[in-house]
Amino acid sequence: MHIVDGIVSAPVLLPATVAAVAGVVYGMSRVEAEDVPKVALLAAAFFIASLIRVPIGPASVHLMLPGLLGLVLGPAIFPAMLAGLLLQALLFGFGGVTTLGLNLFNMALPGFLIFYLFSAPLQKASGRKFALLSGLAGALAAFGAGLLVAGSLALSNGGFLLAAKLILLSNLPVMVVEAFVTIAALRFFAKVKPELLASFTRPTLRATS
Amino acid sequence: MTGHSGHRTGPLIGLLPLQLDPRYSIILTLLFAIITVTQSRLDVLLALLIFAFIACLLFRVRFGKLLNRLFKLELFLLLAVCALPFTMGAGDGAETLRLFISGTDFSVSASLEGVWLALRIILKSTAIVVLFQALMWRMSAPEFAHALAHLYVPTTFTQILLMMIRYMDVLRDEFERSRRAMAARGFRPGFNRHTFNSYGQLVGMMFLRAAERGERVTKAMACRGFQGQYPLLHHFHGRWFDVWFAILFVSALLMILLLGAL
């Protein structure tokens, strides 16, 4: 969900932008030179995964997967998502110019929080508990992103309260999709390459070789 | 994906076959966007929108693409702001429009304040999108990344951006291949567990391939003596045209702001 220019008021826009910049700076400080290709490739994969659409009745939603990206990238989610947003703006004209920081904040922060809350428990868990935790991570990340988007609108102007409620409501099916897709993806990691899971807990993102 | 090769719709309109230096384009677009969102007077915003259209006429812009962008934006905006006149608090003494449905007792009141806010939002985002098209649409993704590097954006970030641009098509091809393979086996997406599982595994595979390819790229590049950044071969040389255009652009903006302050 991209917010375009002119909708959000300055008291919302400025703090979010400052926080996003801080996140990007922090994230880049945790990326070693040899991890740059890995971060870039995962950012590209995230970009392409967002092209996948799941039909809901006559409409459809596209995958966001901020939780999954957060679990794989950790703090590097901030620069990776910023690169994705910049390319989306340049190639497809999505999103706004002045709202770039806000959009980054709204999507990357939930992913980053999921990384902090869930990476260690996920590593210890297995079986049903693993699936439950994965689903929770996917749903919470999507919920967080929707809540932040709705919140930035509602805080900007009381007139947007209705739109914010509608966004939260339409976010419900998205949460369901994100939860199940995240479960399947994390189970796939656990089966095929557990090292990718193991690299979650390390705060710095190192090559797993 | 890496260029502006996507849609070639509609004729080119505009006078100058020139392209502005990408660094100037980025800075001027940013400046225009920041100035536009901070304005609140409707006449100033209208002037800024006209200014953006004039910029479109100066540089060659694909007309169909511009219309397409604007259509999508307006549709989105109308959905977002149409409720504003009715949801904005019509407090004490606030000007309201009251619409009576003839023959019934039913009436709808809309606050003028909400109408103005909706108009302001539409004008602001439209002006920025139009100007973005004028100054940025010819810029390819690598050019954009190089311009950022020349604008002192930290190397780590521009390297991530460049590497992402470099491998976007590779990953996209892999993705399309997987999707065709799924379609060949009769997969049809719907809102059900089977779809979520299949897509989850597809995404998992994409992430896994991306991470492994990233590690291989690191090793391959280390073997070739990669120092951690691509050398910047593309240097931009500001021409007099760029400088004059920037001066003209900024003074026209200032003039609009001054007129608005009167």
Contacts between the chains, C-beta under 8 A, distances in Angstrom:
chain1	res1	chain2	res2	distance
A	4	B	73	6.9
A	4	B	76	7.0
A	4	B	77	7.2
A	4	B	125	4.7
A	4	B	129	7.9
A	5	B	33	6.2
A	5	B	36	7.2
A	5	B	37	5.7
A	5	B	124	5.8
A	5	B	125	4.6
A	5	B	128	4.6
A	5	B	129	7.9
A	6	B	36	7.4
A	6	B	37	5.6
A	6	B	120	7.0
A	6	B	121	4.7
A	6	B	122	7.9
A	6	B	123	7.7
A	6	B	124	3.0
A	6	B	125	4.5
A	6	B	128	7.3
A	7	B	80	6.8
A	7	B	81	8.0
A	7	B	121	5.5
A	7	B	125	7.3
A	10	B	38	7.5
A	13	B	37	8.0
A	24	B	157	7.3
A	28	B	154	6.3
A	28	B	156	4.7
A	28	B	157	6.1
A	31	B	156	5.8
A	31	B	160	7.7
A	33	B	156	7.7
A	33	B	228	3.9
A	34	B	218	4.9
A	34	B	222	7.2
A	35	B	214	7.8
A	35	B	218	7.5
A	36	B	156	6.6
A	36	B	159	5.0
A	36	B	160	5.9
A	36	B	163	6.3
A	36	B	218	7.9
A	36	B	228	7.4
A	37	B	163	5.5
A	37	B	213	7.9
A	37	B	214	4.3
A	37	B	215	7.7
A	37	B	217	4.0
A	37	B	218	5.0
A	37	B	221	7.1
A	38	B	210	7.9
A	38	B	211	5.8
A	38	B	214	3.1
A	38	B	215	6.1
A	38	B	217	8.0
A	38	B	218	6.9
A	39	B	160	5.6
A	39	B	214	7.3
A	40	B	159	7.4
A	40	B	160	4.6
A	40	B	161	7.6
A	40	B	162	7.8
A	40	B	163	3.4
A	40	B	164	4.4
A	40	B	166	7.9
A	40	B	167	6.8
A	40	B	214	7.0
A	41	B	163	7.2
A	41	B	164	7.6
A	41	B	167	5.6
A	41	B	171	7.2
A	41	B	210	4.0
A	41	B	211	6.8
A	41	B	213	5.5
A	41	B	214	3.9
A	41	B	217	7.2
A	42	B	207	6.4
A	42	B	210	5.1
A	42	B	211	6.1
A	42	B	214	6.8
A	43	B	160	6.6
A	43	B	164	5.2
A	44	B	164	4.8
A	44	B	167	5.2
A	44	B	168	5.0
A	44	B	171	5.0
A	44	B	210	6.5
A	45	B	171	5.7
A	45	B	203	8.0
A	45	B	206	4.7
A	45	B	207	5.2
A	45	B	209	7.6
A	45	B	210	3.8
A	46	B	207	8.0
A	47	B	164	7.3
A	47	B	168	6.9
A	48	B	168	7.4
A	48	B	171	5.3
A	48	B	172	5.6
A	48	B	175	5.1
A	48	B	206	6.7
A	49	B	203	4.9
A	49	B	206	6.1
A	49	B	207	7.8
A	51	B	175	7.6
A	52	B	199	5.9
A	52	B	202	7.3
A	52	B	203	7.2
A	53	B	189	7.6
A	54	B	189	6.1
A	54	B	191	6.7
A	54	B	195	6.3
A	54	B	196	7.6
A	54	B	199	6.9
A	55	B	189	5.7
A	55	B	190	6.0
A	55	B	191	6.3
A	56	B	191	5.1
A	57	B	191	7.5
A	63	B	199	7.0
A	63	B	203	6.9
A	65	B	203	6.6
A	68	B	203	7.1
A	68	B	207	7.1
A	72	B	207	6.2
A	72	B	211	7.2
A	79	B	156	7.1
A	79	B	157	5.5
A	79	B	160	5.7
A	80	B	160	6.7
A	82	B	157	7.4
A	83	B	157	7.2
A	83	B	160	5.2
A	83	B	161	4.7
A	83	B	164	5.3
A	84	B	164	7.6
A	86	B	144	7.5
A	86	B	161	6.8
A	87	B	141	6.2
A	87	B	161	7.5
A	87	B	164	6.9
A	87	B	165	7.1
A	87	B	168	7.7
A	90	B	136	6.8
A	90	B	139	6.9
A	90	B	141	6.1
A	90	B	144	5.6
A	91	B	1	6.9
A	91	B	6	7.0
A	91	B	141	6.7
A	93	B	69	5.1
A	93	B	129	6.9
A	93	B	132	7.0
A	93	B	133	7.7
A	96	B	33	7.6
A	96	B	125	6.8
A	96	B	128	6.7
A	97	B	29	6.4
A	97	B	30	6.5
A	97	B	33	3.8
A	97	B	128	5.7
A	97	B	132	6.6
A	98	B	33	4.9
A	98	B	34	6.0
A	98	B	37	5.0
A	98	B	128	7.6
A	157	B	84	7.9
A	157	B	88	7.7
A	157	B	117	6.9
A	158	B	87	7.6
A	158	B	88	7.1
A	158	B	89	6.3
A	159	B	83	7.5
A	159	B	84	4.7
A	159	B	87	4.6
A	159	B	88	4.0
A	159	B	89	7.7
A	159	B	114	5.8
A	159	B	117	6.7
A	160	B	84	7.6
A	160	B	87	7.6
A	161	B	87	6.5
A	162	B	83	5.2
A	162	B	87	5.0
A	163	B	80	6.1
A	163	B	83	6.4
A	173	B	191	7.4
A	177	B	191	7.8
A	177	B	196	6.3
A	180	B	193	6.4
A	180	B	196	3.5
A	180	B	197	7.1
A	180	B	200	6.7
A	181	B	196	5.2
A	181	B	199	5.3
A	181	B	200	4.3
A	181	B	203	6.4
A	182	B	200	6.9
A	183	B	196	7.9
A	183	B	200	6.5
A	184	B	196	6.3
A	184	B	197	4.6
A	184	B	198	7.8
A	184	B	199	7.3
A	184	B	200	2.3
A	184	B	201	5.4
A	184	B	203	8.0
A	184	B	204	6.8
A	185	B	200	4.4
A	185	B	201	7.1
A	185	B	203	4.9
A	185	B	204	3.8
A	185	B	207	6.9
A	186	B	204	7.5
A	187	B	200	7.6
A	187	B	204	7.8
A	188	B	200	6.8
A	188	B	201	5.1
A	188	B	204	3.4
A	188	B	205	7.0
A	188	B	208	7.5
A	189	B	204	5.9
A	189	B	207	7.7
A	189	B	208	6.9
A	192	B	204	7.6
A	192	B	208	6.3
A	193	B	208	5.7
A	193	B	212	7.9
A	196	B	207	7.7
A	196	B	208	6.5
A	196	B	211	6.0
A	207	B	215	5.2
A	207	B	218	6.1
A	208	B	211	7.7
A	208	B	215	7.0
A	209	B	215	5.7
A	209	B	219	7.8
